[in-house]
Every structure is written in structure tokens, then in C-alpha cells.
Amino acid sequence: MRLCARQGSRRTSSLRYAICRARWLDGTIDFARLARQSDEAIIERLSSVRGIGTWTAEMFLMFELRRMDVWPVDDLGVRQGYGLAWGIDPPPTPKQLLALGERFRPYRSIVARYCWEAVALSAAEQIPACDRSRHRDPRAGVPSRGRWTAEMASGLTYADIGI
């Protein structure tokens, strides 16, 4: 159990300890039986462990158990992505998103992934593409490896680097 709480902040360590305790000592979570339960039962069971909330349980359902109909309405990325993809400004609230997601049953997990991708693509469009020609080492003819010079940085503004 000491391995569970080795690295990270004191809070992170205590949460890892609580999860390990729930898993191995008191049997709160039985992962062998958990996979056969309904989504609601899994969220309830996992949320009973200190440090695990609804969002964490939903991510567990989506990424570990590969459930297809999970709709994380409290996830900011899903809300923003839905707003971007369907042209809703401001992005929907969790309550609104819950209603909007009904039409995608039983594949809401896939729609959530598309929403996250919409946010990533939107962010990528706002970041200027790197001009690789300015980063080439003229002696070797290959891109330099992280050697920034004043010449390379000249002309950059705070907006260019996202500050």
C-alpha cells in the first residue's frame, strides 16, 4: 500500500491511499464484478470512495470499461466542444447538455470524444504554425534540437506563445 502513496502532493497521496484501501483492504471496490454492473451502479460505487467523484467515474467507464453511452455533462471540454461543433455560444450548461445529448443515445461516449477533438482542433487553429525554416542548423541541414537563439525569438510576441 505504500507504493500507492509514493509520489505527488500530500492530497494526491492521500487520495491514492484511499483508492488503494478501498480496493485491497476493505473491498469497497471489486473490479472483477464492477464491469458487469450498470453505469449508474458503477458511478455510485466509485463515488463512495473518498477522492473519486462523478467525473472520475465517468472517465473510468469511458476509457477503462469502454462503455459507449457515457455523457460527461460536467466536463468543460465536452461542453465547449459541443458549443463549437454545433455553433452554440455560449457553450451549453450541464443541464442543457444533458437534454441535448439524448438524441445521441446509445453512442454518447463517441460524441463526447468528438467534442474534445473539436476543442483541440480549435486550439490548434489559434496557435501559429511553427516556421521550421528559421529553426534549421545551416551547418547540418537538419532542424536544431531545442537551441533557441535571439534570432529565432525575434519577432515573437506574447500572443504568439499564448501568454
Protein Blocks (a to p, Z undefined) as FASTA:
>chain_A
ZZmmmgccfklmmmmmmmmmmmmmnomaafklmmmpcfklmmmmmmmpghiafklmmmmm
mmmnopabbccfklmklmmmmmmmnopacdddfklmmmmmmmmpcklmmmmmmmmmmmmm
mmmmmpccddfklmpcfknopacehiacfklmgopafklnoZZ
